[in-house]
Amino acid sequence: VKKVGPDTYTVSADHLNASTAKASVLEQAGEYCANQGKELLVTKTLKRQQVKYFYDVTFLCLDEGDPRLVSPEYETTVEPR
């Protein structure tokens, strides 16, 4: 997990299976925020496929009750091969 701004982080994972790669990044992001006693809000996902599937997720770790903590409306961006 890398910090990219105030309360904002990014994490990446790869796997031969797209679902496994995505689950891995979401699990890492969720655990990172939980370890800080905060809630996870995913703001962006990026999916790339070469031999493996690569997922990059940008997310916020927010305090419970933070007004930004709403149901996310994001799209997964898919990079062409």
A tleap script that builds the chain and sets N, CA, C and O, in Angstrom:
source leaprc.protein.ff14SB
mol = sequence {
  NVAL LYS LYS VAL GLY PRO ASP THR TYR THR
  VAL SER ALA ASP HIE LEU ASN ALA SER THR
  ALA LYS ALA SER VAL LEU GLU GLN ALA GLY
  GLU TYR CYS ALA ASN GLN GLY LYS GLU LEU
  LEU VAL THR LYS THR LEU LYS ARG GLN GLN
  VAL LYS TYR PHE TYR ASP VAL THR PHE LEU
  CYS LEU ASP GLU GLY ASP PRO ARG LEU VAL
  SER PRO GLU TYR GLU THR THR VAL GLU PRO
  CARG
}
set mol.1.N position { 0.855 -1.173 0.000 }
set mol.1.CA position { 0.000 0.000 0.000 }
set mol.1.C position { 0.899 1.233 0.000 }
set mol.1.O position { 1.833 1.341 0.794 }
set mol.2.N position { 0.596 2.162 -0.910 }
set mol.2.CA position { 1.378 3.392 -1.006 }
set mol.2.C position { 0.463 4.597 -0.826 }
set mol.2.O position { -0.634 4.650 -1.382 }
set mol.3.N position { 0.934 5.564 -0.039 }
set mol.3.CA position { 0.178 6.798 0.169 }
set mol.3.C position { 0.378 7.701 -1.036 }
set mol.3.O position { 1.507 7.913 -1.479 }
set mol.4.N position { -0.732 8.242 -1.573 }
set mol.4.CA position { -0.651 9.130 -2.732 }
set mol.4.C position { -1.276 10.498 -2.461 }
set mol.4.O position { -1.296 11.358 -3.342 }
set mol.5.N position { -1.784 10.699 -1.244 }
set mol.5.CA position { -2.373 11.980 -0.873 }
set mol.5.C position { -2.984 11.883 0.504 }
set mol.5.O position { -2.898 10.835 1.144 }
set mol.6.N position { -3.607 12.965 0.980 }
set mol.6.CA position { -4.238 12.939 2.291 }
set mol.6.C position { -5.331 11.865 2.357 }
set mol.6.O position { -6.292 11.906 1.589 }
set mol.7.N position { -5.183 10.926 3.260 }
set mol.7.CA position { -6.136 9.820 3.430 }
set mol.7.C position { -6.286 8.961 2.179 }
set mol.7.O position { -7.205 8.144 2.118 }
set mol.8.N position { -5.413 9.115 1.176 }
set mol.8.CA position { -5.564 8.453 -0.115 }
set mol.8.C position { -4.385 7.530 -0.370 }
set mol.8.O position { -3.227 7.896 -0.173 }
set mol.9.N position { -4.713 6.313 -0.817 }
set mol.9.CA position { -3.709 5.275 -0.994 }
set mol.9.C position { -3.967 4.515 -2.294 }
set mol.9.O position { -5.041 4.609 -2.889 }
set mol.10.N position { -2.951 3.759 -2.716 }
set mol.10.CA position { -3.101 2.890 -3.868 }
set mol.10.C position { -2.444 1.555 -3.539 }
set mol.10.O position { -1.489 1.492 -2.766 }
set mol.11.N position { -2.963 0.506 -4.129 }
set mol.11.CA position { -2.408 -0.834 -3.942 }
set mol.11.C position { -2.611 -1.596 -5.248 }
set mol.11.O position { -3.569 -1.350 -5.981 }
set mol.12.N position { -1.702 -2.518 -5.528 }
set mol.12.CA position { -1.754 -3.291 -6.769 }
set mol.12.C position { -1.606 -4.770 -6.464 }
set mol.12.O position { -1.028 -5.152 -5.447 }
set mol.13.N position { -2.135 -5.599 -7.355 }
set mol.13.CA position { -1.968 -7.049 -7.254 }
set mol.13.C position { -2.084 -7.645 -8.647 }
set mol.13.O position { -2.687 -7.057 -9.544 }
set mol.14.N position { -1.500 -8.815 -8.807 }
set mol.14.CA position { -1.638 -9.524 -10.080 }
set mol.14.C position { -1.894 -10.996 -9.810 }
set mol.14.O position { -1.519 -11.533 -8.768 }
set mol.15.N position { -2.541 -11.633 -10.773 }
set mol.15.CA position { -2.850 -13.053 -10.665 }
set mol.15.C position { -3.273 -13.537 -12.042 }
set mol.15.O position { -3.657 -12.736 -12.895 }
set mol.16.N position { -3.204 -14.834 -12.261 }
set mol.16.CA position { -3.665 -15.395 -13.532 }
set mol.16.C position { -5.175 -15.301 -13.684 }
set mol.16.O position { -5.691 -15.323 -14.801 }
set mol.17.N position { -5.884 -15.196 -12.566 }
set mol.17.CA position { -7.337 -15.096 -12.566 }
set mol.17.C position { -7.733 -13.665 -12.199 }
set mol.17.O position { -7.283 -13.138 -11.182 }
set mol.18.N position { -8.571 -13.038 -13.021 }
set mol.18.CA position { -8.969 -11.643 -12.798 }
set mol.18.C position { -9.696 -11.460 -11.468 }
set mol.18.O position { -9.435 -10.492 -10.754 }
set mol.19.N position { -10.595 -12.365 -11.128 }
set mol.19.CA position { -11.357 -12.243 -9.884 }
set mol.19.C position { -10.445 -12.335 -8.663 }
set mol.19.O position { -10.647 -11.624 -7.679 }
set mol.20.N position { -9.453 -13.200 -8.728 }
set mol.20.CA position { -8.518 -13.349 -7.618 }
set mol.20.C position { -7.675 -12.089 -7.451 }
set mol.20.O position { -7.431 -11.650 -6.328 }
set mol.21.N position { -7.231 -11.509 -8.558 }
set mol.21.CA position { -6.437 -10.276 -8.497 }
set mol.21.C position { -7.249 -9.143 -7.889 }
set mol.21.O position { -6.753 -8.407 -7.036 }
set mol.22.N position { -8.493 -9.004 -8.325 }
set mol.22.CA position { -9.346 -7.939 -7.800 }
set mol.22.C position { -9.647 -8.163 -6.320 }
set mol.22.O position { -9.597 -7.222 -5.527 }
set mol.23.N position { -9.957 -9.395 -5.947 }
set mol.23.CA position { -10.231 -9.699 -4.542 }
set mol.23.C position { -9.022 -9.388 -3.670 }
set mol.23.O position { -9.167 -8.902 -2.548 }
set mol.24.N position { -7.839 -9.667 -4.183 }
set mol.24.CA position { -6.615 -9.419 -3.421 }
set mol.24.C position { -6.421 -7.931 -3.122 }
set mol.24.O position { -6.110 -7.568 -1.988 }
set mol.25.N position { -6.600 -7.071 -4.124 }
set mol.25.CA position { -6.397 -5.639 -3.873 }
set mol.25.C position { -7.465 -5.081 -2.939 }
set mol.25.O position { -7.172 -4.235 -2.094 }
set mol.26.N position { -8.689 -5.547 -3.088 }
set mol.26.CA position { -9.751 -5.055 -2.211 }
set mol.26.C position { -9.538 -5.524 -0.777 }
set mol.26.O position { -9.807 -4.779 0.166 }
set mol.27.N position { -9.056 -6.751 -0.606 }
set mol.27.CA position { -8.765 -7.263 0.728 }
set mol.27.C position { -7.625 -6.475 1.368 }
set mol.27.O position { -7.706 -6.109 2.540 }
set mol.28.N position { -6.571 -6.214 0.609 }
set mol.28.CA position { -5.442 -5.441 1.139 }
set mol.28.C position { -5.874 -4.036 1.549 }
set mol.28.O position { -5.486 -3.543 2.608 }
set mol.29.N position { -6.679 -3.396 0.704 }
set mol.29.CA position { -7.156 -2.040 1.008 }
set mol.29.C position { -8.030 -2.044 2.253 }
set mol.29.O position { -7.886 -1.186 3.123 }
set mol.30.N position { -8.931 -3.004 2.334 }
set mol.30.CA position { -9.817 -3.090 3.492 }
set mol.30.C position { -9.055 -3.329 4.784 }
set mol.30.O position { -9.350 -2.706 5.804 }
set mol.31.N position { -8.075 -4.230 4.748 }
set mol.31.CA position { -7.273 -4.511 5.935 }
set mol.31.C position { -6.445 -3.291 6.346 }
set mol.31.O position { -6.293 -3.006 7.533 }
set mol.32.N position { -5.915 -2.578 5.357 }
set mol.32.CA position { -5.101 -1.403 5.657 }
set mol.32.C position { -5.920 -0.363 6.419 }
set mol.32.O position { -5.465 0.182 7.425 }
set mol.33.N position { -7.126 -0.094 5.931 }
set mol.33.CA position { -7.983 0.887 6.606 }
set mol.33.C position { -8.436 0.370 7.977 }
set mol.33.O position { -8.440 1.117 8.956 }
set mol.34.N position { -8.811 -0.888 8.040 }
set mol.34.CA position { -9.279 -1.462 9.308 }
set mol.34.C position { -8.189 -1.391 10.375 }
set mol.34.O position { -8.479 -1.142 11.545 }
set mol.35.N position { -6.942 -1.608 9.976 }
set mol.35.CA position { -5.830 -1.534 10.928 }
set mol.35.C position { -5.650 -0.132 11.489 }
set mol.35.O position { -5.042 0.037 12.547 }
set mol.36.N position { -6.170 0.878 10.795 }
set mol.36.CA position { -6.121 2.262 11.274 }
set mol.36.C position { -7.415 2.651 11.993 }
set mol.36.O position { -7.560 3.779 12.463 }
set mol.37.N position { -8.356 1.698 12.071 }
set mol.37.CA position { -9.647 1.988 12.690 }
set mol.37.C position { -10.520 2.854 11.803 }
set mol.37.O position { -11.359 3.611 12.293 }
set mol.38.N position { -10.320 2.741 10.480 }
set mol.38.CA position { -11.058 3.584 9.541 }
set mol.38.C position { -11.846 2.727 8.551 }
set mol.38.O position { -11.672 1.511 8.468 }
set mol.39.N position { -12.713 3.402 7.809 }
set mol.39.CA position { -13.554 2.755 6.810 }
set mol.39.C position { -12.924 2.911 5.422 }
set mol.39.O position { -12.272 3.916 5.139 }
set mol.40.N position { -13.124 1.921 4.573 }
set mol.40.CA position { -12.601 1.910 3.204 }
set mol.40.C position { -13.600 2.541 2.241 }
set mol.40.O position { -14.794 2.247 2.296 }
set mol.41.N position { -13.111 3.404 1.362 }
set mol.41.CA position { -13.908 3.927 0.253 }
set mol.41.C position { -13.054 3.839 -1.003 }
set mol.41.O position { -12.099 4.599 -1.163 }
set mol.42.N position { -13.395 2.909 -1.898 }
set mol.42.CA position { -12.678 2.762 -3.168 }
set mol.42.C position { -13.118 3.878 -4.096 }
set mol.42.O position { -14.314 4.125 -4.256 }
set mol.43.N position { -12.149 4.556 -4.712 }
set mol.43.CA position { -12.486 5.649 -5.615 }
set mol.43.C position { -12.172 5.340 -7.071 }
set mol.43.O position { -12.728 5.968 -7.972 }
set mol.44.N position { -11.280 4.370 -7.312 }
set mol.44.CA position { -10.898 4.087 -8.698 }
set mol.44.C position { -10.264 2.711 -8.776 }
set mol.44.O position { -9.505 2.311 -7.893 }
set mol.45.N position { -10.585 1.985 -9.850 }
set mol.45.CA position { -9.903 0.728 -10.120 }
set mol.45.C position { -9.402 0.746 -11.557 }
set mol.45.O position { -10.028 1.320 -12.448 }
set mol.46.N position { -8.268 0.111 -11.754 }
set mol.46.CA position { -7.670 -0.007 -13.082 }
set mol.46.C position { -7.329 -1.467 -13.294 }
set mol.46.O position { -6.664 -2.082 -12.460 }
set mol.47.N position { -7.783 -2.026 -14.408 }
set mol.47.CA position { -7.527 -3.430 -14.738 }
set mol.47.C position { -6.688 -3.497 -16.000 }
set mol.47.O position { -7.014 -2.884 -17.017 }
set mol.48.N position { -5.602 -4.251 -15.917 }
set mol.48.CA position { -4.742 -4.480 -17.081 }
set mol.48.C position { -4.578 -5.972 -17.269 }
set mol.48.O position { -4.568 -6.731 -16.300 }
set mol.49.N position { -4.452 -6.389 -18.504 }
set mol.49.CA position { -4.214 -7.808 -18.759 }
set mol.49.C position { -3.046 -7.960 -19.706 }
set mol.49.O position { -3.031 -7.406 -20.806 }
set mol.50.N position { -2.076 -8.716 -19.257 }
set mol.50.CA position { -0.989 -9.139 -20.123 }
set mol.50.C position { -1.044 -10.657 -20.066 }
set mol.50.O position { -2.035 -11.239 -20.507 }
set mol.51.N position { -0.045 -11.305 -19.554 }
set mol.51.CA position { -0.167 -12.743 -19.295 }
set mol.51.C position { -1.036 -12.938 -18.062 }
set mol.51.O position { -1.865 -13.846 -18.003 }
set mol.52.N position { -0.827 -12.062 -17.071 }
set mol.52.CA position { -1.629 -12.066 -15.853 }
set mol.52.C position { -2.586 -10.880 -15.875 }
set mol.52.O position { -2.478 -9.990 -16.719 }
set mol.53.N position { -3.518 -10.884 -14.935 }
set mol.53.CA position { -4.391 -9.737 -14.723 }
set mol.53.C position { -3.766 -8.877 -13.628 }
set mol.53.O position { -3.322 -9.400 -12.606 }
set mol.54.N position { -3.729 -7.579 -13.834 }
set mol.54.CA position { -3.203 -6.632 -12.864 }
set mol.54.C position { -4.328 -5.691 -12.458 }
set mol.54.O position { -5.021 -5.144 -13.317 }
set mol.55.N position { -4.512 -5.501 -11.175 }
set mol.55.CA position { -5.495 -4.538 -10.661 }
set mol.55.C position { -4.777 -3.498 -9.820 }
set mol.55.O position { -3.952 -3.834 -8.970 }
set mol.56.N position { -5.091 -2.248 -10.058 }
set mol.56.CA position { -4.640 -1.135 -9.236 }
set mol.56.C position { -5.900 -0.501 -8.652 }
set mol.56.O position { -6.860 -0.239 -9.376 }
set mol.57.N position { -5.893 -0.259 -7.363 }
set mol.57.CA position { -7.037 0.353 -6.698 }
set mol.57.C position { -6.570 1.594 -5.953 }
set mol.57.O position { -5.574 1.559 -5.231 }
set mol.58.N position { -7.296 2.686 -6.134 }
set mol.58.CA position { -7.075 3.902 -5.365 }
set mol.58.C position { -8.217 3.990 -4.363 }
set mol.58.O position { -9.381 3.787 -4.710 }
set mol.59.N position { -7.871 4.298 -3.114 }
set mol.59.CA position { -8.904 4.289 -2.078 }
set mol.59.C position { -8.592 5.298 -0.985 }
set mol.59.O position { -7.468 5.780 -0.847 }
set mol.60.N position { -9.627 5.596 -0.215 }
set mol.60.CA position { -9.521 6.482 0.939 }
set mol.60.C position { -9.746 5.670 2.206 }
set mol.60.O position { -10.532 4.723 2.208 }
set mol.61.N position { -9.065 6.033 3.273 }
set mol.61.CA position { -9.332 5.503 4.609 }
set mol.61.C position { -9.950 6.654 5.402 }
set mol.61.O position { -9.282 7.640 5.711 }
set mol.62.N position { -11.234 6.511 5.726 }
set mol.62.CA position { -11.974 7.615 6.338 }
set mol.62.C position { -12.526 7.226 7.698 }
set mol.62.O position { -12.833 6.062 7.952 }
set mol.63.N position { -12.644 8.216 8.564 }
set mol.63.CA position { -13.263 7.991 9.864 }
set mol.63.C position { -14.749 7.699 9.675 }
set mol.63.O position { -15.388 8.212 8.757 }
set mol.64.N position { -15.280 6.865 10.563 }
set mol.64.CA position { -16.710 6.593 10.542 }
set mol.64.C position { -17.459 7.908 10.685 }
set mol.64.O position { -17.117 8.729 11.536 }
set mol.65.N position { -18.477 8.113 9.859 }
set mol.65.CA position { -19.246 9.347 9.902 }
set mol.65.C position { -18.722 10.440 8.983 }
set mol.65.O position { -19.353 11.489 8.853 }
set mol.66.N position { -17.576 10.214 8.344 }
set mol.66.CA position { -17.040 11.200 7.398 }
set mol.66.C position { -18.059 11.402 6.276 }
set mol.66.O position { -18.551 10.424 5.715 }
set mol.67.N position { -18.387 12.666 5.935 }
set mol.67.CA position { -19.403 12.914 4.904 }
set mol.67.C position { -19.016 12.365 3.527 }
set mol.67.O position { -19.888 12.176 2.679 }
set mol.68.N position { -17.744 12.109 3.292 }
set mol.68.CA position { -17.324 11.523 2.005 }
set mol.68.C position { -17.595 10.031 1.943 }
set mol.68.O position { -17.495 9.428 0.874 }
set mol.69.N position { -17.935 9.430 3.069 }
set mol.69.CA position { -18.148 7.996 3.144 }
set mol.69.C position { -19.558 7.663 2.671 }
set mol.69.O position { -20.488 7.522 3.466 }
set mol.70.N position { -19.685 7.543 1.361 }
set mol.70.CA position { -20.960 7.248 0.716 }
set mol.70.C position { -20.765 6.042 -0.195 }
set mol.70.O position { -19.638 5.599 -0.416 }
set mol.71.N position { -21.853 5.521 -0.714 }
set mol.71.CA position { -21.736 4.414 -1.645 }
set mol.71.C position { -20.908 4.858 -2.843 }
set mol.71.O position { -21.206 5.879 -3.462 }
set mol.72.N position { -19.870 4.096 -3.171 }
set mol.72.CA position { -18.981 4.528 -4.262 }
set mol.72.C position { -19.647 4.427 -5.618 }
set mol.72.O position { -20.426 3.513 -5.890 }
set mol.73.N position { -19.320 5.386 -6.455 }
set mol.73.CA position { -19.735 5.345 -7.851 }
set mol.73.C position { -18.464 5.453 -8.670 }
set mol.73.O position { -18.010 6.550 -8.997 }
set mol.74.N position { -17.896 4.305 -8.997 }
set mol.74.CA position { -16.661 4.289 -9.756 }
set mol.74.C position { -16.768 3.259 -10.853 }
set mol.74.O position { -17.599 2.353 -10.800 }
set mol.75.N position { -15.932 3.407 -11.830 }
set mol.75.CA position { -15.857 2.448 -12.919 }
set mol.75.C position { -14.482 1.837 -12.945 }
set mol.75.O position { -13.501 2.468 -12.551 }
set mol.76.N position { -14.411 0.616 -13.407 }
set mol.76.CA position { -13.116 -0.011 -13.607 }
set mol.76.C position { -12.615 0.387 -14.981 }
set mol.76.O position { -13.278 0.133 -15.987 }
set mol.77.N position { -11.456 1.006 -15.030 }
set mol.77.CA position { -10.825 1.358 -16.291 }
set mol.77.C position { -10.019 0.150 -16.763 }
set mol.77.O position { -9.245 -0.427 -15.999 }
set mol.78.N position { -10.205 -0.220 -18.004 }
set mol.78.CA position { -9.486 -1.357 -18.565 }
set mol.78.C position { -8.501 -0.827 -19.586 }
set mol.78.O position { -8.895 -0.204 -20.572 }
set mol.79.N position { -7.213 -1.074 -19.351 }
set mol.79.CA position { -6.187 -0.665 -20.302 }
set mol.79.C position { -6.110 -1.689 -21.423 }
set mol.79.O position { -6.165 -2.890 -21.160 }
set mol.80.N position { -5.984 -1.242 -22.664 }
set mol.80.CA position { -5.828 -2.196 -23.765 }
set mol.80.C position { -4.504 -2.937 -23.628 }
set mol.80.O position { -3.554 -2.438 -23.024 }
set mol.81.N position { -4.461 -4.105 -24.186 }
set mol.81.CA position { -3.253 -4.924 -24.134 }
set mol.81.C position { -2.111 -4.281 -24.840 }
set mol.81.O position { -1.018 -4.844 -24.887 }
savepdb mol mol.pdb
quit
